[in-house]
Amino acid sequence: MRTIRVVWGSAAAPTAMASYDAALAEAGVENYNLVSVSSVIPAETAVEAVGTAPDLGPAGERLTVVEARATTAGPGRTSAALAWSQSTDGGPGLFYETSGEMAPEDTERRVLEGLAAGEELREWPFGESSVVTEHSRAESGAYTTALVLAVYGESEPIL
């Protein structure tokens, strides 16, 4: 069975890109070229919330992800959430993501509302939903990024 790993992280740094890179490092995926896809989970695929990714292949390769990400300049807060549900019959499933400068409970509520709306568009028999939320306070003078990623399988050569 194929596996999608859900990973997350947050970090502060002097620039927006540096905080994003540091948050990716906390999630264990800083050495890959991320390719974002829309939110459909293939049939017969396990989804595991692992926090930090294991070694997924050589640095510089392509990694397919669904990404919830928010970056803000401090002072403030940032939050990202990824929710998912899968068919009860082993068929496909859905990821939904949201992010922004909001409280974690608002982020979770919004992502679950989005997931429910996505389920209504499909004729699949969905099971229970799962959600991961990452949030962080941004201190004055720094950028902070919070992210949650669904990582599809292992890396692949980009060239």
Helices and strands as residue ranges (DSSP letters): E 2-13, H 16-27, E 33-36, E 40-41, E 45-51, E 62-73, E 76-86, E 93-100, H 104-120, E 130-138, E 143-156
